[in-house]
Amino acid sequence: MKQHVQRHFSFLRTTAIGGIFFLLPLLVVLVLLGQLAQVIYAVAVALLPFLKDYTPFHDTTGYLLVFGIATLLLILACFVSGIMARRSIARQFTRFIEKYLLMLFPRYAIFKEQLSGNIGGEVAKNRLRPVVARLDGYSQLAFEVERYRGSDIADDPLGVTLYLPGSPDPWNGKVVMVEASRVQRIDAPFGDVVGTFEQLGTDTQRWARADVLAVPEDES
């Protein structure tokens, strides 16, 4: 009897845990959608007094129409901002704002890199480049931040600045400077490399052996 109860309890426990991990990513997506809905709701509330006399509906359909207009306005704002961002004066303004934003909110740089890695594509490339760093006694995946542009970079012990991520929090790492001969750029997606640290090293072997990328002449 006792074993029978334990077996059923174990089944229920395993099923419940499996359900939690199955629903977890869906819950995260719902939370993010909830945050977006709050922004759209705020815009819709601001628009409602101006549109209520012009919309033929004053029920659920009317409210959905207002929400649709608010969503389109947000998309239009992103598009217009993207056009403005192409101008040099806009880029200077953005750098000025980011400089002081980082003082108040240091993790802004992290969020920007994550967003660039996920949806930036060719438009907003990551500043951090995935590399394999050969350090004293071991190697690890890392990110190249910048490198010194000089003819003697190969022998310069401070030639390349690297960010060495931590695990399981990739953004709890450290910055080091090494010579260029210790750094090998790899053809690996930024988000996937970050994921190896979040998953305690899972897929490290895969990305550490990815195709090698040559350093462009204008960066060496």
Helices and strands as residue ranges (DSSP letters): H 2-51, H 60-85, H 88-104, H 108-115, I 116-120, E 129-135, E 138-147, G 153-155, E 160-164, E 174-178, G 180-182, E 183-185, H 190-198, H 204-208, G 217-219
